[in-house]
Amino acid sequence: MKTYNSRMKKDEEVILGLRCLFEQFGYKKVNVSKFEDFNLYIENRNFLNTENIITFMDLNGRLMALKPDVTLSVIKNVAAGKPDGFERLYYIEPIYRLAKENHAFREINQIGMELIGETGSYANMEAVLLAAESLRLIDANFYLEISHLGFISGLLEGMRLEHGMQQQVLQYLHNKNTHDLTRLLGQTQLSETEKNKLAALPGLYGSFRDTLQKAKELVISQTMAEALEELAGLYQVLEDSGCAGQVGLDFSVVNDLDYYNGLIYRGFIEGISRPVLTGGRYDRLMKKLGKDKGAIGFAVSMNELNTRFKTYEPFDTDDLILYCEGEDYSALMRNAAELRAQGRRVRVEKEGFCGSVACQRRLRFQNGILKEEKENA
């Protein structure tokens, strides 16, 4: 296994490492279908944040879709019974999405986890700690960005903004668009204090400890206070794990409040501008799908990682052994096995092989003896 691991590509090492990490925390691997009933996705298109879905008609006349999301498939197949129970699951699955750069569909490989059933602080802490440890396994130079929708919804809940206005506020907040946010708030009947607190949210980001302290100045509800209390407990866990310095708060990171609640987060590694890890708590999605359970999880995009870790392998094999018909095949196999035992990749071909093979060494097996061929021999 040690020899095999040394030949792994970086993305393969990451997948194996994440599998081991999840299983150490008691998560079990699940598999989901490549496609689902189209209605599952169209009814939750706001959660998906896309309407571009690959569809086809099955032999029974049902409209099906290649899955653009794993979480929905996992939730759909979680038993509705045992409401007090919980499950720790992880997956390695492809999804099918429209690429923003060229407007073509592509297969995106993900590895992720779902903690289903628990709603308390411990579940949140475990999920975020796993996110941080996953990023650290990928690259020591990582950054995890955390927000808490309880803090944001707690600020909005007493303001009674109509739904469309609230969505616009969240959009400007997400884009850190202070100018248009201030202009929009000027059209509302909110008090100056409420406007100022909302307008302060886009600038509420930075180191975990400092931003948490600044956020306390905006608290106007019990919901907001509870969110900050949970974040303070989470910071202690991250500090104990030795990664608090690589974790920050950013309250402009928001998701649809109809589906998400509580913690949301995204992770970055050096050399990639887009997040390679995204996740959060989605109890409201569970409720919408008729599941009386809470849930939190995240997914790592292997496609994003491959843009960073793509490597060029100059050789198809380390050793190419050529042999003639009628040789001692048992001796040939023993020689090849000895080289493989040294950790070398060995390909054996009959003399006259016409294919093109890039190799470090070209060897010839003749009369029971293996000899290396010199380039100018």
N, C-alpha and C positions, 0 to 999 in steps of 0.2 A: 504493500500500500504506500509506503514511503516513496518508493521509486515511481509509482504511478502518480502520486501527488505532485512530484517535482516536474512532471510533464504537463500539468494542468495549465490551461489559460487562466488569466486573472478572473474572468467572469465565472468560470467553473469553480475556482477557489472560493469566490464570494458566495455562490449558491451553496456549496458544501458547508462553508463556515456558518452561514445564516441558518441552515437546517440544524446544525449541531447546537447553535445558540437557542433556537426556539425549542428544541427538544429538551435541552437542559432545564428550561422553564416549564416543562410539562405540556407543551403544545403537541398536537398530533396532526399529521398531514392529511388533507382532504383533497379530493379531486372533484371538479365540477364539469358539467357538459360544456362543449364548445359553443352551444347555442341554446337559446331559451325562447319561450313564447314571446313574440314581439310586444304584446301588451304589457309585459313586465317592465319593459324599458320606456315605452311611450307614456305610460302612466307616471313614470318617475324621471322624465326627461330633464327636469330642473336639477335633480340630484346629479344626473350624468353631465349636465352642462353642455349637451350636444343633441342635435336631432339627426345627425348624419350616422345612420346605422345600416349595416349590410343586412338585407333581408332576403328570404327565399320561401317558397311554398313547399311544404312537405307533402308526402303522398296522401295524407289524410285531409289536405286542403287547409291546413293551419298555416298562418303566416309566422314564420320563425325568424330569428335574428342571430347572427354571430355575435357573441357577447362583447359589448364595449366596456364591461365592468364586471369584476369578480364579486365584490361585496354583495350586490343584489342577488346573485346566484347562491351565495353562501347563506344569506338570510332566508331566502325562499325555502331552502332545504333543511333549515333548523326546525326541529320538532316544536310545535306550539305548546306541548305539554310540559310538565315539570317546570313551572314558572320560577321556582326557587333555585333551580339548578343552573349551572353555567358550563360553558365549553371553551376550551382553549384550542384554537385551530390555526394551522398555517397552510399555505398553498404555494405552488409554483405553476402559474398558468399564463397563457397568452390572452390578450384582449385585442380587439380590432377597432382602431380609431382613425379618424382623418388627421393626417399630418398637417400642421399649420404652415410648414415651410413650402410644401408643394401641392397641397390640397389633394393628395392621393391617400387611399387607405393603406395602412400598414399594420403588421402584427407587432404588438408590443409585449414583451415578456416581463412578467412581474413575479416577485416573491413577496408575500405579505403575511400578516397575522390578523386574527380577529379574536377578541376576548368578549364572548357573548354571555350575558346573564347577570353580570355584576354592574352596579351603578355607583359604588362607593369610591372613596378616595384611593384605596389601595389599588383597585383595578387601573385607575388613571395613572398612578405612579408607576406601576409595573409596565404599562404600555409605553409610556414616555421613556422609561429607563431602557426598555428593549429597543426603542427607536435610537436612542443615543448610542447604545452598545452596538447596534447594527451599523450605524455610520462609522463608529470607531473601527469596527472590523474591516470596513471597506477602505477607509483612509483615516489616518491619525489626524489629518488636517480637515476636520469637519466643523460644521456649524449647524446647530439645531435652533430653529426659530419657533417660539410658542406664543399662542394667543389664547384667550378664554372668552368664549361667546357669552358666558354668564355675566361677565363684566360689562360687555357691550349691550346685551339685551336688558340688563339691569338699569342701564342708563337710559335706554329707549322706552322702557315699559311704562313710565309715568307720563310720557310726552304725548301719547295718543296721536301719533302720526299715521295717516292713512297708508295702506300697504304699499302702494306705488311710490309714495314719497319716502317711506322707510327703505325700500329697495334702492332708490337713487342715492340716499344718504350712505348706505353700505357700499355702493359702487364707488362713490367718490372717496370714501374712506379706504377702500381696498387699493385704489390708485394713488393714495396720498395726495389727492387733488384738493388742497386746502382752499384754493381760490374759488372753485365752483361749489365746494361744500358750503363755504361762507355765504356765497350768493344765494344758494338754495335755501339755507336757513333763514335768510333775510325775508323770504317769501312766506314764512310760517308765523304762527301766533305764539311761538315759544318765547319764554322770558329770556332776557339777556344772559342770565346765569346759565340757563339750559343751552342756549346757542354757544356760549363760550366753552362749555364743557364738551359739547360735541365737536366743536372746531378744534379742540385740543387733542383729540384722539389720533389724527394722522401723525402728529409729532411725538406720540407716546411709544417710543421704541428705543432699544439699546441694550446695555448689559442687564442681566436679569435682576440683580440686586438694586441697581439705581432706578430702573424703570418701575419696579415694584413699589419703591418708595414714592415716586412721582405719582403713580396711579392712585395712591391713597388720598390725594388731594381732590380727586374727582368723585369720590364715593358719595352717593346720595340715596342709596337703598341697601336693604339687607342682602339682596341678591348680589350686588357688587362687592359688598364686604365679604361674603362667603366665597366668592370667586377668588379674591385676593388671599384669603386665608388658605384656600386649597393650593394656590400657587406658591405661597410661602412654605407649605409642607413639601411640595414637589421640589423646591429649590434645595431643601435640606437633603433629600434623597440624591439629587444630582451632585451635590457637593460631596456627599459621602462616597459617591462612585468615582470622584476625581475628574468630572467633566463639566462642572458648573461654569467654568471659564469659557467653554465653547457653546454655551446655551444662552440665548437672549430672548427677551420679550418684544413682541411687536403687535400692538393692538389694532393695527390696520389690516392684519391678516384675518379675513372673515370668510365664512361660507354661508350658504343659504340657511337662514334661521328656521325655515320650515322643515328642515331635515337634520340639521346639526345642532348640538348644544354642548356646553362645556368646553373642554380643551380641544384645540386644533393645533397642528404643528406641521412643519415641513423642514427637510434636511438638505444641506448642501455639502459638497466636497470641493476641494481645490481644483480649479481647472474647468469646472462646469458651471455655467451661469444659471441654468434652470435647476429647480429642486429635483433631487434624485429620490427623495422620500416624502410622501405626503400621507397625512392621516388625521384622525380626530374622533370625537365621540358623536355617535349618531343615533341616540335613543329615539328621536322623533321619527326617523326613517323606520326603525323597528316597529313603532306604534302604528305608522301608516300602513305597514305590511301585515298588521294583525298579530304581531309578536309581543307578548307581555314580558319583554326583557330589555335590558340595556345592552349597549355594545360600544366597543372602541377598538380601533385597529389602525393599521397603516400598510402601505405598499411601497416597495422599492422597484423603480423602473430599471431593468437590466439594459434596456436600449440606451438610456441616458448614460449609464456607466460604460457601455461599449464605446461610446464616442471618446472616452478618456483612456480606456485600457486596451484599445485595439492595437494589437502588436503584429509585426510581420515575421513570419517563420520562414527563413531562407531555405530550409531543407525539408523535403517530404519525409525523409527517414535518415537516421544516422548512418546505418550500414546497408549497402546493397550487396547481397551475395548471389553470384551467378554460378550455376552448376550445369553439367552435361547429363544427358540421358544415360542411365545405367550406373550412376554413382552409388555409393553406399548411403542410402537415404537416412538410415538411422544415425550414422555418424554426422551427416549434414545437419540433422535436427538437433543433435547434441551440441554441435558447435554454435548453432544459432541460439540455442537455449542459454548457453554460457554467456554469450554477449548480452542477451536480454536480462540475465541475472545481474549484470553490471549496471543496469539502468539504461542501456542503449536500445534505440528503436531499430529493429532489424527486419528487412524485407528480403525475401528469397524469390528469385526468378530464374527460369530456365535460360540457358545460353541462347542468344538470338532474340531475346525479348526486345520488342521494338518501341516500347513506351518510353516516355521521358520521365526520369526520376532524378530529382536533385538530392544528392547525398553527400555526407561528409567523407565517407570512405567507400571505395568500390573494392570488393573482395571476390576471389574466385576459389571455389571448392573443386579440387581436382585430385584424384587418387587418394582420397581420404584426408587431404591436407588443405587447410584454409590459409590462403595467402592474400595479402593486400596488393592491389595493382597500383603501381606508381603512374602518375599522369604521363610521364615521358618514357615509360617503359616500352 
